[in-house]
């Protein structure tokens, strides 16, 4: 639980730091938000193959669990 909490805090502080940087650089919160959106879209496009492969891994795990339990959650 501490690790998850630490990750959430790190992501939140990082987001606030980047947002503050763009706000100070551009002078408006609207422009800073637009810049953050552009950067996050770039990250999403870059990691799209990873997202697809992780989705396939998740589907494989679900199928394996379903096959192992024969659809019965009690086994």
C-alpha positions as CSV (number, residue, x, y, z in Angstrom):
1,X,0.0,0.0,0.0
2,X,2.9,2.3,0.7
3,X,4.4,1.7,-2.7
4,X,1.1,2.5,-4.4
5,X,0.7,5.7,-2.3
6,X,4.3,6.7,-3.1
7,X,3.6,6.2,-6.8
8,X,0.5,8.3,-6.7
9,X,2.3,11.1,-4.8
10,X,5.2,11.0,-7.3
11,X,2.9,11.2,-10.3
12,X,0.9,14.0,-8.7
13,X,3.9,16.1,-7.8
14,X,5.4,15.5,-11.2
15,X,2.2,16.7,-12.9
16,X,2.0,19.8,-10.7
17,X,5.7,20.5,-11.4
18,X,5.3,20.3,-15.2
19,X,2.1,22.2,-15.1
20,X,3.8,25.0,-13.0
21,X,6.7,25.1,-15.4
22,X,4.5,25.6,-18.4
23,X,2.3,28.1,-16.5
24,X,5.4,30.2,-15.6
25,X,6.8,29.9,-19.2
26,X,3.6,30.6,-21.1
27,X,1.9,32.9,-18.6
28,X,-1.5,31.4,-18.6
29,X,-3.0,28.2,-17.2
30,X,-5.0,27.6,-20.4
31,X,-1.8,27.5,-22.5
32,X,-0.1,25.3,-19.9
33,X,-3.0,22.9,-20.0
34,X,-2.9,22.8,-23.8
35,X,0.9,22.1,-23.7
36,X,0.4,19.3,-21.2
37,X,-2.4,17.7,-23.4
38,X,0.0,17.8,-26.4
39,X,2.7,16.1,-24.4
40,X,0.4,13.4,-23.0
41,X,-1.0,12.7,-26.5
42,X,2.6,12.1,-27.6
43,X,3.3,9.7,-24.8
44,X,0.1,7.8,-25.6
45,X,1.0,7.5,-29.3
46,X,4.5,6.4,-28.4
47,X,3.4,3.7,-26.0
48,X,0.5,2.4,-28.1
49,X,2.3,-0.9,-29.1
50,X,3.0,-1.6,-25.4
51,X,-0.6,-0.9,-24.5
52,X,-1.8,-3.3,-27.1
53,X,0.6,-6.1,-26.1
54,X,-0.3,-5.7,-22.4
55,X,-4.0,-6.0,-23.4
56,X,-3.2,-9.2,-25.2
57,X,-1.3,-10.5,-22.1
58,X,-4.3,-9.6,-19.9
59,X,-6.7,-11.5,-22.3
60,X,-4.4,-14.5,-22.2
61,X,-4.3,-14.5,-18.5
62,X,-8.1,-14.3,-18.3
63,X,-8.5,-17.1,-20.8
64,X,-6.0,-19.3,-18.8
65,X,-7.9,-18.7,-15.5
66,X,-11.2,-19.4,-17.2
67,X,-9.8,-22.7,-18.6
68,X,-8.3,-23.7,-15.3
69,X,-11.5,-23.1,-13.4
70,X,-13.9,-24.3,-16.1
71,X,-16.0,-21.2,-15.5
72,X,-16.5,-22.2,-11.9
73,X,-15.0,-19.6,-9.5
74,X,-15.1,-22.0,-6.6
75,X,-12.4,-24.4,-7.9
